[in-house]
């Protein structure tokens, strides 16, 4: 079992920045990849970014590439999402997900709210 907890959400004006954190605990030795997803009101959940836990390979959605940066600290079993140049359309509940022992995500956090508004 893996427990996943997100933190760092909040409210910010357009153009501002936020840094999300995702801490994984439990059986983290089998982590393959960690990722961020988001879901805005009335919309389906969508992929934001991911990072391979061993090689560090990253992937981004087109809508955030160049503005968001995903990173990890293997020693702390923690993943980060640095979000810069935030736009109102980035407003959503952001979820952290872990793929443990497989390549598909099988553990999810409860989410942290990000609101971008003037």
Phi and psi restraints in degrees (range 20) as a CNS / XPLOR table:
assign (resid 1 and name C) (resid 2 and name N)
       (resid 2 and name CA) (resid 2 and name C) 1.0 -127.6 20.0 2
assign (resid 2 and name N) (resid 2 and name CA)
       (resid 2 and name C) (resid 3 and name N) 1.0 133.0 20.0 2
assign (resid 2 and name C) (resid 3 and name N)
       (resid 3 and name CA) (resid 3 and name C) 1.0 -104.0 20.0 2
assign (resid 3 and name N) (resid 3 and name CA)
       (resid 3 and name C) (resid 4 and name N) 1.0 140.0 20.0 2
assign (resid 3 and name C) (resid 4 and name N)
       (resid 4 and name CA) (resid 4 and name C) 1.0 -129.8 20.0 2
assign (resid 4 and name N) (resid 4 and name CA)
       (resid 4 and name C) (resid 5 and name N) 1.0 128.0 20.0 2
assign (resid 4 and name C) (resid 5 and name N)
       (resid 5 and name CA) (resid 5 and name C) 1.0 -132.5 20.0 2
assign (resid 5 and name N) (resid 5 and name CA)
       (resid 5 and name C) (resid 6 and name N) 1.0 123.5 20.0 2
assign (resid 5 and name C) (resid 6 and name N)
       (resid 6 and name CA) (resid 6 and name C) 1.0 -94.7 20.0 2
assign (resid 6 and name N) (resid 6 and name CA)
       (resid 6 and name C) (resid 7 and name N) 1.0 156.0 20.0 2
assign (resid 6 and name C) (resid 7 and name N)
       (resid 7 and name CA) (resid 7 and name C) 1.0 -156.2 20.0 2
assign (resid 7 and name N) (resid 7 and name CA)
       (resid 7 and name C) (resid 8 and name N) 1.0 165.7 20.0 2
assign (resid 7 and name C) (resid 8 and name N)
       (resid 8 and name CA) (resid 8 and name C) 1.0 104.3 20.0 2
assign (resid 8 and name N) (resid 8 and name CA)
       (resid 8 and name C) (resid 9 and name N) 1.0 -2.4 20.0 2
assign (resid 8 and name C) (resid 9 and name N)
       (resid 9 and name CA) (resid 9 and name C) 1.0 -69.5 20.0 2
assign (resid 9 and name N) (resid 9 and name CA)
       (resid 9 and name C) (resid 10 and name N) 1.0 171.3 20.0 2
assign (resid 9 and name C) (resid 10 and name N)
       (resid 10 and name CA) (resid 10 and name C) 1.0 166.9 20.0 2
assign (resid 10 and name N) (resid 10 and name CA)
       (resid 10 and name C) (resid 11 and name N) 1.0 -165.9 20.0 2
assign (resid 10 and name C) (resid 11 and name N)
       (resid 11 and name CA) (resid 11 and name C) 1.0 -111.1 20.0 2
assign (resid 11 and name N) (resid 11 and name CA)
       (resid 11 and name C) (resid 12 and name N) 1.0 138.7 20.0 2
assign (resid 11 and name C) (resid 12 and name N)
       (resid 12 and name CA) (resid 12 and name C) 1.0 -149.1 20.0 2
assign (resid 12 and name N) (resid 12 and name CA)
       (resid 12 and name C) (resid 13 and name N) 1.0 154.3 20.0 2
assign (resid 12 and name C) (resid 13 and name N)
       (resid 13 and name CA) (resid 13 and name C) 1.0 -80.4 20.0 2
assign (resid 13 and name N) (resid 13 and name CA)
       (resid 13 and name C) (resid 14 and name N) 1.0 157.3 20.0 2
assign (resid 13 and name C) (resid 14 and name N)
       (resid 14 and name CA) (resid 14 and name C) 1.0 -55.0 20.0 2
assign (resid 14 and name N) (resid 14 and name CA)
       (resid 14 and name C) (resid 15 and name N) 1.0 137.3 20.0 2
assign (resid 14 and name C) (resid 15 and name N)
       (resid 15 and name CA) (resid 15 and name C) 1.0 91.9 20.0 2
assign (resid 15 and name N) (resid 15 and name CA)
       (resid 15 and name C) (resid 16 and name N) 1.0 -10.7 20.0 2
assign (resid 15 and name C) (resid 16 and name N)
       (resid 16 and name CA) (resid 16 and name C) 1.0 -81.6 20.0 2
assign (resid 16 and name N) (resid 16 and name CA)
       (resid 16 and name C) (resid 17 and name N) 1.0 -176.0 20.0 2
assign (resid 16 and name C) (resid 17 and name N)
       (resid 17 and name CA) (resid 17 and name C) 1.0 -132.0 20.0 2
assign (resid 17 and name N) (resid 17 and name CA)
       (resid 17 and name C) (resid 18 and name N) 1.0 152.2 20.0 2
assign (resid 17 and name C) (resid 18 and name N)
       (resid 18 and name CA) (resid 18 and name C) 1.0 -144.4 20.0 2
assign (resid 18 and name N) (resid 18 and name CA)
       (resid 18 and name C) (resid 19 and name N) 1.0 154.0 20.0 2
assign (resid 18 and name C) (resid 19 and name N)
       (resid 19 and name CA) (resid 19 and name C) 1.0 -124.9 20.0 2
assign (resid 19 and name N) (resid 19 and name CA)
       (resid 19 and name C) (resid 20 and name N) 1.0 118.3 20.0 2
assign (resid 19 and name C) (resid 20 and name N)
       (resid 20 and name CA) (resid 20 and name C) 1.0 -94.2 20.0 2
assign (resid 20 and name N) (resid 20 and name CA)
       (resid 20 and name C) (resid 21 and name N) 1.0 147.5 20.0 2
assign (resid 20 and name C) (resid 21 and name N)
       (resid 21 and name CA) (resid 21 and name C) 1.0 -124.9 20.0 2
assign (resid 21 and name N) (resid 21 and name CA)
       (resid 21 and name C) (resid 22 and name N) 1.0 149.5 20.0 2
assign (resid 21 and name C) (resid 22 and name N)
       (resid 22 and name CA) (resid 22 and name C) 1.0 -135.6 20.0 2
assign (resid 22 and name N) (resid 22 and name CA)
       (resid 22 and name C) (resid 23 and name N) 1.0 113.5 20.0 2
assign (resid 22 and name C) (resid 23 and name N)
       (resid 23 and name CA) (resid 23 and name C) 1.0 -102.4 20.0 2
assign (resid 23 and name N) (resid 23 and name CA)
       (resid 23 and name C) (resid 24 and name N) 1.0 126.8 20.0 2
assign (resid 23 and name C) (resid 24 and name N)
       (resid 24 and name CA) (resid 24 and name C) 1.0 -106.6 20.0 2
assign (resid 24 and name N) (resid 24 and name CA)
       (resid 24 and name C) (resid 25 and name N) 1.0 140.6 20.0 2
assign (resid 24 and name C) (resid 25 and name N)
       (resid 25 and name CA) (resid 25 and name C) 1.0 -140.7 20.0 2
assign (resid 25 and name N) (resid 25 and name CA)
       (resid 25 and name C) (resid 26 and name N) 1.0 167.2 20.0 2
assign (resid 25 and name C) (resid 26 and name N)
       (resid 26 and name CA) (resid 26 and name C) 1.0 97.4 20.0 2
assign (resid 26 and name N) (resid 26 and name CA)
       (resid 26 and name C) (resid 27 and name N) 1.0 -137.6 20.0 2
assign (resid 26 and name C) (resid 27 and name N)
       (resid 27 and name CA) (resid 27 and name C) 1.0 -82.4 20.0 2
assign (resid 27 and name N) (resid 27 and name CA)
       (resid 27 and name C) (resid 28 and name N) 1.0 77.1 20.0 2
assign (resid 27 and name C) (resid 28 and name N)
       (resid 28 and name CA) (resid 28 and name C) 1.0 -90.8 20.0 2
assign (resid 28 and name N) (resid 28 and name CA)
       (resid 28 and name C) (resid 29 and name N) 1.0 -2.2 20.0 2
assign (resid 28 and name C) (resid 29 and name N)
       (resid 29 and name CA) (resid 29 and name C) 1.0 -67.1 20.0 2
assign (resid 29 and name N) (resid 29 and name CA)
       (resid 29 and name C) (resid 30 and name N) 1.0 -20.8 20.0 2
assign (resid 29 and name C) (resid 30 and name N)
       (resid 30 and name CA) (resid 30 and name C) 1.0 -99.7 20.0 2
assign (resid 30 and name N) (resid 30 and name CA)
       (resid 30 and name C) (resid 31 and name N) 1.0 14.7 20.0 2
assign (resid 30 and name C) (resid 31 and name N)
       (resid 31 and name CA) (resid 31 and name C) 1.0 -64.8 20.0 2
assign (resid 31 and name N) (resid 31 and name CA)
       (resid 31 and name C) (resid 32 and name N) 1.0 128.6 20.0 2
assign (resid 31 and name C) (resid 32 and name N)
       (resid 32 and name CA) (resid 32 and name C) 1.0 -102.8 20.0 2
assign (resid 32 and name N) (resid 32 and name CA)
       (resid 32 and name C) (resid 33 and name N) 1.0 -48.6 20.0 2
assign (resid 32 and name C) (resid 33 and name N)
       (resid 33 and name CA) (resid 33 and name C) 1.0 -151.2 20.0 2
assign (resid 33 and name N) (resid 33 and name CA)
       (resid 33 and name C) (resid 34 and name N) 1.0 149.2 20.0 2
assign (resid 33 and name C) (resid 34 and name N)
       (resid 34 and name CA) (resid 34 and name C) 1.0 -124.0 20.0 2
assign (resid 34 and name N) (resid 34 and name CA)
       (resid 34 and name C) (resid 35 and name N) 1.0 147.6 20.0 2
assign (resid 34 and name C) (resid 35 and name N)
       (resid 35 and name CA) (resid 35 and name C) 1.0 -146.3 20.0 2
assign (resid 35 and name N) (resid 35 and name CA)
       (resid 35 and name C) (resid 36 and name N) 1.0 165.4 20.0 2
assign (resid 35 and name C) (resid 36 and name N)
       (resid 36 and name CA) (resid 36 and name C) 1.0 -116.0 20.0 2
assign (resid 36 and name N) (resid 36 and name CA)
       (resid 36 and name C) (resid 37 and name N) 1.0 136.7 20.0 2
assign (resid 36 and name C) (resid 37 and name N)
       (resid 37 and name CA) (resid 37 and name C) 1.0 -128.6 20.0 2
assign (resid 37 and name N) (resid 37 and name CA)
       (resid 37 and name C) (resid 38 and name N) 1.0 163.6 20.0 2
assign (resid 37 and name C) (resid 38 and name N)
       (resid 38 and name CA) (resid 38 and name C) 1.0 -145.2 20.0 2
assign (resid 38 and name N) (resid 38 and name CA)
       (resid 38 and name C) (resid 39 and name N) 1.0 154.0 20.0 2
assign (resid 38 and name C) (resid 39 and name N)
       (resid 39 and name CA) (resid 39 and name C) 1.0 -140.0 20.0 2
assign (resid 39 and name N) (resid 39 and name CA)
       (resid 39 and name C) (resid 40 and name N) 1.0 118.2 20.0 2
assign (resid 39 and name C) (resid 40 and name N)
       (resid 40 and name CA) (resid 40 and name C) 1.0 -91.6 20.0 2
assign (resid 40 and name N) (resid 40 and name CA)
       (resid 40 and name C) (resid 41 and name N) 1.0 157.3 20.0 2
assign (resid 40 and name C) (resid 41 and name N)
       (resid 41 and name CA) (resid 41 and name C) 1.0 -56.0 20.0 2
assign (resid 41 and name N) (resid 41 and name CA)
       (resid 41 and name C) (resid 42 and name N) 1.0 129.7 20.0 2
assign (resid 41 and name C) (resid 42 and name N)
       (resid 42 and name CA) (resid 42 and name C) 1.0 78.5 20.0 2
assign (resid 42 and name N) (resid 42 and name CA)
       (resid 42 and name C) (resid 43 and name N) 1.0 4.2 20.0 2
assign (resid 42 and name C) (resid 43 and name N)
       (resid 43 and name CA) (resid 43 and name C) 1.0 -122.0 20.0 2
assign (resid 43 and name N) (resid 43 and name CA)
       (resid 43 and name C) (resid 44 and name N) 1.0 162.1 20.0 2
assign (resid 43 and name C) (resid 44 and name N)
       (resid 44 and name CA) (resid 44 and name C) 1.0 -78.3 20.0 2
assign (resid 44 and name N) (resid 44 and name CA)
       (resid 44 and name C) (resid 45 and name N) 1.0 156.8 20.0 2
assign (resid 44 and name C) (resid 45 and name N)
       (resid 45 and name CA) (resid 45 and name C) 1.0 -65.7 20.0 2
assign (resid 45 and name N) (resid 45 and name CA)
       (resid 45 and name C) (resid 46 and name N) 1.0 139.3 20.0 2
assign (resid 45 and name C) (resid 46 and name N)
       (resid 46 and name CA) (resid 46 and name C) 1.0 -131.1 20.0 2
assign (resid 46 and name N) (resid 46 and name CA)
       (resid 46 and name C) (resid 47 and name N) 1.0 152.0 20.0 2
assign (resid 46 and name C) (resid 47 and name N)
       (resid 47 and name CA) (resid 47 and name C) 1.0 -70.9 20.0 2
assign (resid 47 and name N) (resid 47 and name CA)
       (resid 47 and name C) (resid 48 and name N) 1.0 139.7 20.0 2
assign (resid 47 and name C) (resid 48 and name N)
       (resid 48 and name CA) (resid 48 and name C) 1.0 -112.6 20.0 2
assign (resid 48 and name N) (resid 48 and name CA)
       (resid 48 and name C) (resid 49 and name N) 1.0 -56.7 20.0 2
assign (resid 48 and name C) (resid 49 and name N)
       (resid 49 and name CA) (resid 49 and name C) 1.0 -163.7 20.0 2
assign (resid 49 and name N) (resid 49 and name CA)
       (resid 49 and name C) (resid 50 and name N) 1.0 158.9 20.0 2
assign (resid 49 and name C) (resid 50 and name N)
       (resid 50 and name CA) (resid 50 and name C) 1.0 -147.9 20.0 2
assign (resid 50 and name N) (resid 50 and name CA)
       (resid 50 and name C) (resid 51 and name N) 1.0 160.8 20.0 2
assign (resid 50 and name C) (resid 51 and name N)
       (resid 51 and name CA) (resid 51 and name C) 1.0 -144.4 20.0 2
assign (resid 51 and name N) (resid 51 and name CA)
       (resid 51 and name C) (resid 52 and name N) 1.0 130.1 20.0 2
assign (resid 51 and name C) (resid 52 and name N)
       (resid 52 and name CA) (resid 52 and name C) 1.0 -70.9 20.0 2
assign (resid 52 and name N) (resid 52 and name CA)
       (resid 52 and name C) (resid 53 and name N) 1.0 135.1 20.0 2
assign (resid 52 and name C) (resid 53 and name N)
       (resid 53 and name CA) (resid 53 and name C) 1.0 -72.6 20.0 2
assign (resid 53 and name N) (resid 53 and name CA)
       (resid 53 and name C) (resid 54 and name N) 1.0 -30.7 20.0 2
assign (resid 53 and name C) (resid 54 and name N)
       (resid 54 and name CA) (resid 54 and name C) 1.0 -90.6 20.0 2
assign (resid 54 and name N) (resid 54 and name CA)
       (resid 54 and name C) (resid 55 and name N) 1.0 -56.5 20.0 2
assign (resid 54 and name C) (resid 55 and name N)
       (resid 55 and name CA) (resid 55 and name C) 1.0 -83.6 20.0 2
assign (resid 55 and name N) (resid 55 and name CA)
       (resid 55 and name C) (resid 56 and name N) 1.0 -18.9 20.0 2
assign (resid 55 and name C) (resid 56 and name N)
       (resid 56 and name CA) (resid 56 and name C) 1.0 79.4 20.0 2
assign (resid 56 and name N) (resid 56 and name CA)
       (resid 56 and name C) (resid 57 and name N) 1.0 10.2 20.0 2
assign (resid 56 and name C) (resid 57 and name N)
       (resid 57 and name CA) (resid 57 and name C) 1.0 -63.1 20.0 2
assign (resid 57 and name N) (resid 57 and name CA)
       (resid 57 and name C) (resid 58 and name N) 1.0 134.6 20.0 2
assign (resid 57 and name C) (resid 58 and name N)
       (resid 58 and name CA) (resid 58 and name C) 1.0 -115.4 20.0 2
assign (resid 58 and name N) (resid 58 and name CA)
       (resid 58 and name C) (resid 59 and name N) 1.0 155.6 20.0 2
assign (resid 58 and name C) (resid 59 and name N)
       (resid 59 and name CA) (resid 59 and name C) 1.0 -142.5 20.0 2
assign (resid 59 and name N) (resid 59 and name CA)
       (resid 59 and name C) (resid 60 and name N) 1.0 143.0 20.0 2
assign (resid 59 and name C) (resid 60 and name N)
       (resid 60 and name CA) (resid 60 and name C) 1.0 -133.3 20.0 2
assign (resid 60 and name N) (resid 60 and name CA)
       (resid 60 and name C) (resid 61 and name N) 1.0 149.7 20.0 2
assign (resid 60 and name C) (resid 61 and name N)
       (resid 61 and name CA) (resid 61 and name C) 1.0 -70.5 20.0 2
assign (resid 61 and name N) (resid 61 and name CA)
       (resid 61 and name C) (resid 62 and name N) 1.0 148.7 20.0 2
assign (resid 61 and name C) (resid 62 and name N)
       (resid 62 and name CA) (resid 62 and name C) 1.0 -58.7 20.0 2
assign (resid 62 and name N) (resid 62 and name CA)
       (resid 62 and name C) (resid 63 and name N) 1.0 -32.9 20.0 2
assign (resid 62 and name C) (resid 63 and name N)
       (resid 63 and name CA) (resid 63 and name C) 1.0 -69.5 20.0 2
assign (resid 63 and name N) (resid 63 and name CA)
       (resid 63 and name C) (resid 64 and name N) 1.0 -18.1 20.0 2
assign (resid 63 and name C) (resid 64 and name N)
       (resid 64 and name CA) (resid 64 and name C) 1.0 -118.7 20.0 2
assign (resid 64 and name N) (resid 64 and name CA)
       (resid 64 and name C) (resid 65 and name N) 1.0 -9.2 20.0 2
assign (resid 64 and name C) (resid 65 and name N)
       (resid 65 and name CA) (resid 65 and name C) 1.0 -60.1 20.0 2
assign (resid 65 and name N) (resid 65 and name CA)
       (resid 65 and name C) (resid 66 and name N) 1.0 132.3 20.0 2
assign (resid 65 and name C) (resid 66 and name N)
       (resid 66 and name CA) (resid 66 and name C) 1.0 91.7 20.0 2
assign (resid 66 and name N) (resid 66 and name CA)
       (resid 66 and name C) (resid 67 and name N) 1.0 -15.2 20.0 2
assign (resid 66 and name C) (resid 67 and name N)
       (resid 67 and name CA) (resid 67 and name C) 1.0 -113.9 20.0 2
assign (resid 67 and name N) (resid 67 and name CA)
       (resid 67 and name C) (resid 68 and name N) 1.0 -33.6 20.0 2
assign (resid 67 and name C) (resid 68 and name N)
       (resid 68 and name CA) (resid 68 and name C) 1.0 -107.6 20.0 2
assign (resid 68 and name N) (resid 68 and name CA)
       (resid 68 and name C) (resid 69 and name N) 1.0 147.1 20.0 2
assign (resid 68 and name C) (resid 69 and name N)
       (resid 69 and name CA) (resid 69 and name C) 1.0 -132.3 20.0 2
assign (resid 69 and name N) (resid 69 and name CA)
       (resid 69 and name C) (resid 70 and name N) 1.0 123.9 20.0 2
assign (resid 69 and name C) (resid 70 and name N)
       (resid 70 and name CA) (resid 70 and name C) 1.0 -99.1 20.0 2
assign (resid 70 and name N) (resid 70 and name CA)
       (resid 70 and name C) (resid 71 and name N) 1.0 142.5 20.0 2
assign (resid 70 and name C) (resid 71 and name N)
       (resid 71 and name CA) (resid 71 and name C) 1.0 -150.7 20.0 2
assign (resid 71 and name N) (resid 71 and name CA)
       (resid 71 and name C) (resid 72 and name N) 1.0 172.5 20.0 2
assign (resid 71 and name C) (resid 72 and name N)
       (resid 72 and name CA) (resid 72 and name C) 1.0 -145.2 20.0 2
assign (resid 72 and name N) (resid 72 and name CA)
       (resid 72 and name C) (resid 73 and name N) 1.0 156.8 20.0 2
assign (resid 72 and name C) (resid 73 and name N)
       (resid 73 and name CA) (resid 73 and name C) 1.0 -127.0 20.0 2
assign (resid 73 and name N) (resid 73 and name CA)
       (resid 73 and name C) (resid 74 and name N) 1.0 98.9 20.0 2
assign (resid 73 and name C) (resid 74 and name N)
       (resid 74 and name CA) (resid 74 and name C) 1.0 -60.5 20.0 2
assign (resid 74 and name N) (resid 74 and name CA)
       (resid 74 and name C) (resid 75 and name N) 1.0 -37.0 20.0 2
assign (resid 74 and name C) (resid 75 and name N)
       (resid 75 and name CA) (resid 75 and name C) 1.0 -64.4 20.0 2
assign (resid 75 and name N) (resid 75 and name CA)
       (resid 75 and name C) (resid 76 and name N) 1.0 -31.5 20.0 2
assign (resid 75 and name C) (resid 76 and name N)
       (resid 76 and name CA) (resid 76 and name C) 1.0 -98.3 20.0 2
assign (resid 76 and name N) (resid 76 and name CA)
       (resid 76 and name C) (resid 77 and name N) 1.0 -0.8 20.0 2
assign (resid 76 and name C) (resid 77 and name N)
       (resid 77 and name CA) (resid 77 and name C) 1.0 51.7 20.0 2
assign (resid 77 and name N) (resid 77 and name CA)
       (resid 77 and name C) (resid 78 and name N) 1.0 44.0 20.0 2
assign (resid 77 and name C) (resid 78 and name N)
       (resid 78 and name CA) (resid 78 and name C) 1.0 -128.9 20.0 2
assign (resid 78 and name N) (resid 78 and name CA)
       (resid 78 and name C) (resid 79 and name N) 1.0 139.8 20.0 2
assign (resid 78 and name C) (resid 79 and name N)
       (resid 79 and name CA) (resid 79 and name C) 1.0 -117.2 20.0 2
assign (resid 79 and name N) (resid 79 and name CA)
       (resid 79 and name C) (resid 80 and name N) 1.0 149.3 20.0 2
assign (resid 79 and name C) (resid 80 and name N)
       (resid 80 and name CA) (resid 80 and name C) 1.0 -127.7 20.0 2
assign (resid 80 and name N) (resid 80 and name CA)
       (resid 80 and name C) (resid 81 and name N) 1.0 155.5 20.0 2
assign (resid 80 and name C) (resid 81 and name N)
       (resid 81 and name CA) (resid 81 and name C) 1.0 -134.5 20.0 2
assign (resid 81 and name N) (resid 81 and name CA)
       (resid 81 and name C) (resid 82 and name N) 1.0 105.9 20.0 2
assign (resid 81 and name C) (resid 82 and name N)
       (resid 82 and name CA) (resid 82 and name C) 1.0 -86.3 20.0 2
assign (resid 82 and name N) (resid 82 and name CA)
       (resid 82 and name C) (resid 83 and name N) 1.0 120.0 20.0 2
assign (resid 82 and name C) (resid 83 and name N)
       (resid 83 and name CA) (resid 83 and name C) 1.0 -114.5 20.0 2
assign (resid 83 and name N) (resid 83 and name CA)
       (resid 83 and name C) (resid 84 and name N) 1.0 114.6 20.0 2
assign (resid 83 and name C) (resid 84 and name N)
       (resid 84 and name CA) (resid 84 and name C) 1.0 -115.5 20.0 2
assign (resid 84 and name N) (resid 84 and name CA)
       (resid 84 and name C) (resid 85 and name N) 1.0 164.3 20.0 2
assign (resid 84 and name C) (resid 85 and name N)
       (resid 85 and name CA) (resid 85 and name C) 1.0 49.6 20.0 2
assign (resid 85 and name N) (resid 85 and name CA)
       (resid 85 and name C) (resid 86 and name N) 1.0 47.5 20.0 2
assign (resid 85 and name C) (resid 86 and name N)
       (resid 86 and name CA) (resid 86 and name C) 1.0 -65.7 20.0 2
assign (resid 86 and name N) (resid 86 and name CA)
       (resid 86 and name C) (resid 87 and name N) 1.0 145.2 20.0 2
assign (resid 86 and name C) (resid 87 and name N)
       (resid 87 and name CA) (resid 87 and name C) 1.0 -119.7 20.0 2
assign (resid 87 and name N) (resid 87 and name CA)
       (resid 87 and name C) (resid 88 and name N) 1.0 158.4 20.0 2
assign (resid 87 and name C) (resid 88 and name N)
       (resid 88 and name CA) (resid 88 and name C) 1.0 -56.2 20.0 2
assign (resid 88 and name N) (resid 88 and name CA)
       (resid 88 and name C) (resid 89 and name N) 1.0 -33.0 20.0 2
assign (resid 88 and name C) (resid 89 and name N)
       (resid 89 and name CA) (resid 89 and name C) 1.0 -71.5 20.0 2
assign (resid 89 and name N) (resid 89 and name CA)
       (resid 89 and name C) (resid 90 and name N) 1.0 -6.1 20.0 2
assign (resid 89 and name C) (resid 90 and name N)
       (resid 90 and name CA) (resid 90 and name C) 1.0 -83.2 20.0 2
assign (resid 90 and name N) (resid 90 and name CA)
       (resid 90 and name C) (resid 91 and name N) 1.0 -7.4 20.0 2
assign (resid 90 and name C) (resid 91 and name N)
       (resid 91 and name CA) (resid 91 and name C) 1.0 -61.1 20.0 2
assign (resid 91 and name N) (resid 91 and name CA)
       (resid 91 and name C) (resid 92 and name N) 1.0 123.7 20.0 2
assign (resid 91 and name C) (resid 92 and name N)
       (resid 92 and name CA) (resid 92 and name C) 1.0 -177.5 20.0 2
assign (resid 92 and name N) (resid 92 and name CA)
       (resid 92 and name C) (resid 93 and name N) 1.0 170.8 20.0 2
assign (resid 92 and name C) (resid 93 and name N)
       (resid 93 and name CA) (resid 93 and name C) 1.0 -89.6 20.0 2
assign (resid 93 and name N) (resid 93 and name CA)
       (resid 93 and name C) (resid 94 and name N) 1.0 120.5 20.0 2
assign (resid 93 and name C) (resid 94 and name N)
       (resid 94 and name CA) (resid 94 and name C) 1.0 -99.0 20.0 2
assign (resid 94 and name N) (resid 94 and name CA)
       (resid 94 and name C) (resid 95 and name N) 1.0 128.0 20.0 2
assign (resid 94 and name C) (resid 95 and name N)
       (resid 95 and name CA) (resid 95 and name C) 1.0 -112.9 20.0 2
assign (resid 95 and name N) (resid 95 and name CA)
       (resid 95 and name C) (resid 96 and name N) 1.0 142.8 20.0 2
assign (resid 95 and name C) (resid 96 and name N)
       (resid 96 and name CA) (resid 96 and name C) 1.0 -99.1 20.0 2
assign (resid 96 and name N) (resid 96 and name CA)
       (resid 96 and name C) (resid 97 and name N) 1.0 140.6 20.0 2
assign (resid 96 and name C) (resid 97 and name N)
       (resid 97 and name CA) (resid 97 and name C) 1.0 -134.3 20.0 2
assign (resid 97 and name N) (resid 97 and name CA)
       (resid 97 and name C) (resid 98 and name N) 1.0 147.2 20.0 2
assign (resid 97 and name C) (resid 98 and name N)
       (resid 98 and name CA) (resid 98 and name C) 1.0 -125.3 20.0 2
assign (resid 98 and name N) (resid 98 and name CA)
       (resid 98 and name C) (resid 99 and name N) 1.0 133.6 20.0 2
assign (resid 98 and name C) (resid 99 and name N)
       (resid 99 and name CA) (resid 99 and name C) 1.0 -102.5 20.0 2
assign (resid 99 and name N) (resid 99 and name CA)
       (resid 99 and name C) (resid 100 and name N) 1.0 111.7 20.0 2
assign (resid 99 and name C) (resid 100 and name N)
       (resid 100 and name CA) (resid 100 and name C) 1.0 -117.1 20.0 2
assign (resid 100 and name N) (resid 100 and name CA)
       (resid 100 and name C) (resid 101 and name N) 1.0 118.2 20.0 2
assign (resid 100 and name C) (resid 101 and name N)
       (resid 101 and name CA) (resid 101 and name C) 1.0 73.7 20.0 2
assign (resid 101 and name N) (resid 101 and name CA)
       (resid 101 and name C) (resid 102 and name N) 1.0 7.1 20.0 2
assign (resid 101 and name C) (resid 102 and name N)
       (resid 102 and name CA) (resid 102 and name C) 1.0 -160.7 20.0 2
assign (resid 102 and name N) (resid 102 and name CA)
       (resid 102 and name C) (resid 103 and name N) 1.0 172.9 20.0 2
assign (resid 102 and name C) (resid 103 and name N)
       (resid 103 and name CA) (resid 103 and name C) 1.0 -96.0 20.0 2
assign (resid 103 and name N) (resid 103 and name CA)
       (resid 103 and name C) (resid 104 and name N) 1.0 -5.1 20.0 2
assign (resid 103 and name C) (resid 104 and name N)
       (resid 104 and name CA) (resid 104 and name C) 1.0 -103.6 20.0 2
assign (resid 104 and name N) (resid 104 and name CA)
       (resid 104 and name C) (resid 105 and name N) 1.0 150.3 20.0 2
assign (resid 104 and name C) (resid 105 and name N)
       (resid 105 and name CA) (resid 105 and name C) 1.0 -69.9 20.0 2
assign (resid 105 and name N) (resid 105 and name CA)
       (resid 105 and name C) (resid 106 and name N) 1.0 127.4 20.0 2
assign (resid 105 and name C) (resid 106 and name N)
       (resid 106 and name CA) (resid 106 and name C) 1.0 -126.0 20.0 2
assign (resid 106 and name N) (resid 106 and name CA)
       (resid 106 and name C) (resid 107 and name N) 1.0 -0.1 20.0 2
assign (resid 106 and name C) (resid 107 and name N)
       (resid 107 and name CA) (resid 107 and name C) 1.0 -135.1 20.0 2
assign (resid 107 and name N) (resid 107 and name CA)
       (resid 107 and name C) (resid 108 and name N) 1.0 137.6 20.0 2
assign (resid 107 and name C) (resid 108 and name N)
       (resid 108 and name CA) (resid 108 and name C) 1.0 -132.9 20.0 2
assign (resid 108 and name N) (resid 108 and name CA)
       (resid 108 and name C) (resid 109 and name N) 1.0 148.0 20.0 2
assign (resid 108 and name C) (resid 109 and name N)
       (resid 109 and name CA) (resid 109 and name C) 1.0 -87.4 20.0 2
assign (resid 109 and name N) (resid 109 and name CA)
       (resid 109 and name C) (resid 110 and name N) 1.0 -179.2 20.0 2
assign (resid 109 and name C) (resid 110 and name N)
       (resid 110 and name CA) (resid 110 and name C) 1.0 -85.2 20.0 2
assign (resid 110 and name N) (resid 110 and name CA)
       (resid 110 and name C) (resid 111 and name N) 1.0 -16.1 20.0 2
assign (resid 110 and name C) (resid 111 and name N)
       (resid 111 and name CA) (resid 111 and name C) 1.0 100.6 20.0 2
assign (resid 111 and name N) (resid 111 and name CA)
       (resid 111 and name C) (resid 112 and name N) 1.0 153.4 20.0 2
assign (resid 111 and name C) (resid 112 and name N)
       (resid 112 and name CA) (resid 112 and name C) 1.0 -135.6 20.0 2
assign (resid 112 and name N) (resid 112 and name CA)
       (resid 112 and name C) (resid 113 and name N) 1.0 133.9 20.0 2
assign (resid 112 and name C) (resid 113 and name N)
       (resid 113 and name CA) (resid 113 and name C) 1.0 -82.0 20.0 2
assign (resid 113 and name N) (resid 113 and name CA)
       (resid 113 and name C) (resid 114 and name N) 1.0 133.4 20.0 2
assign (resid 113 and name C) (resid 114 and name N)
       (resid 114 and name CA) (resid 114 and name C) 1.0 -120.7 20.0 2
assign (resid 114 and name N) (resid 114 and name CA)
       (resid 114 and name C) (resid 115 and name N) 1.0 123.9 20.0 2
assign (resid 114 and name C) (resid 115 and name N)
       (resid 115 and name CA) (resid 115 and name C) 1.0 -124.7 20.0 2
assign (resid 115 and name N) (resid 115 and name CA)
       (resid 115 and name C) (resid 116 and name N) 1.0 124.5 20.0 2
assign (resid 115 and name C) (resid 116 and name N)
       (resid 116 and name CA) (resid 116 and name C) 1.0 -115.9 20.0 2
assign (resid 116 and name N) (resid 116 and name CA)
       (resid 116 and name C) (resid 117 and name N) 1.0 111.9 20.0 2
assign (resid 116 and name C) (resid 117 and name N)
       (resid 117 and name CA) (resid 117 and name C) 1.0 -156.7 20.0 2
assign (resid 117 and name N) (resid 117 and name CA)
       (resid 117 and name C) (resid 118 and name N) 1.0 147.7 20.0 2
